[in-house]
Amino acid sequence: MDQLFNAPSDTLTHGYIDGGYIGPSKSNLTGNEFSIKQIVAGIDKNRIKVSCYNRNLKVYVDYGEKTQKLINSYKFYQDIDSKKIKAKLSDGILSLTVPRKEKSDAVEISIS
């Protein structure tokens, strides 16, 4: 998975869709953040959607009226900070930056 665009096992869709091409993705962990690159060449930026819920990140194409086509899904086994996820589309490559959540120290709670 270290080679550029080597597809992880959870890739769901490859091929042509809606006049564009969905290709393989690459993901890795660098420092305190995960980096994901997904080929989405020719797909309108406004139709590409990213959602995150309970450590599950989904990338899909939205056709409106409750119709969607899942491109890829990622499950994280570490806590991630979903409020700080960044997405950028450039030259047909969707780049996602997913920061890990900082661990907090144990806090003693007083009982009243």
C-alpha positions, 0 to 999 in steps of 0.5 A: 500500500506504499506505492502511489494509488495502490488500492486498499482492500476496501475499495468498492468502485473502479471504472467509469461513472457519470462521464468520469473515472473512479480509480484506486486510492492510497492511504497512509499514516504520517505523524498524527494524521491519515492521508488518503488520495482517491482518483475521481477524474472527471467527476464534478466537484459539487457531486463528490461528497464525504461523510464521517460517522463513528470512525467510518469515512465514506466518499460517494457521488451524489445524484440528488433525490436520495440517490448516491453511488459509493466510491470508497469507505474507510474504517479507522481503528483509532479515534479520529477528529471528524471536525478537522477532516480536510478535503481538496480536489485537484487534477482529478485527485481527491485528497483527504487529511484525517487527523487523529484525536489527541488523547487526554490525560486521565482526570479524577472526578469528584463525587458529590 
